[in-house]
């Protein structure tokens, strides 16, 4: 795990690249993620898309201000997806899926099985399953057959089944949201079956596979230099001046003593 830490002292310019094998503790980690910043960014993007998609270029302030982001929903999503408390046990997640774990995993996996428009849930993590159901619901239109239960009766064009994990029945909605897994390029369709090609012996690290994303770096070495404060530097300067003056006086005294000794001889 690689993290970048920014020094909290404003007088220190720079960042520190850190490497941890298992875990780490940093009191300022994740402090840059807050709901107000996300809400402001989301509102800006939404209003920009509205302006770009509209033929009318004369926009009033009231029309743009009517486009706003649900702050409470953003805060709830942050608690569900970025922390273990409440984590995936929150009500919002359980409304769509039945999570296996409480702590959300942010690892992006790679599916090497047979491609399918409806992937087997065991091959898909809790977070991707929730995000897919959530986006499909928020961007959907009601199905013409409101009483239809899925997955068997979602037969109309553009219909997909969501929330099937939550109640065992699900609901059919019209949405363009699709789950597109990342398949390895070593997956090959041959003789009416999907096969994973053997790994190339000349490429033991799998660098030729664009989907390969595991961190396998060499050991990172870091050299740290300590910088003294101004008081210490001033003290060293004064001591240097004092040593120089004492050395000069010692040289003068020695020369005087030698001159007197030579005159006596």
Buried (B, 14 or more C-beta within 10 A) or exposed (E): EEEEEEEEEEEEEEEEEBBEEEEEEEEEEEEEEEBEEBBEEBBEEBBEEBBEEEEEEEEEEEBBEEBEBEBEEBBBBBBBBEBEEBBBBBEBBBBBBBBEEBEBEEEEEBBBEBEEEEBEBEBBBBBBBBBBBBBBBEEBEEBEEEEBBBEEBBEEEEBBBBBBBBEEEBBBBBBEBEBEBEBBEBBEEEEEEBEEEEEEEEEEEBEEBEBBEEEEEEEEEEEEEEEEEEEEEEEEEEEEEEEEEEEEEEEEEEEEEEEEEEEEE
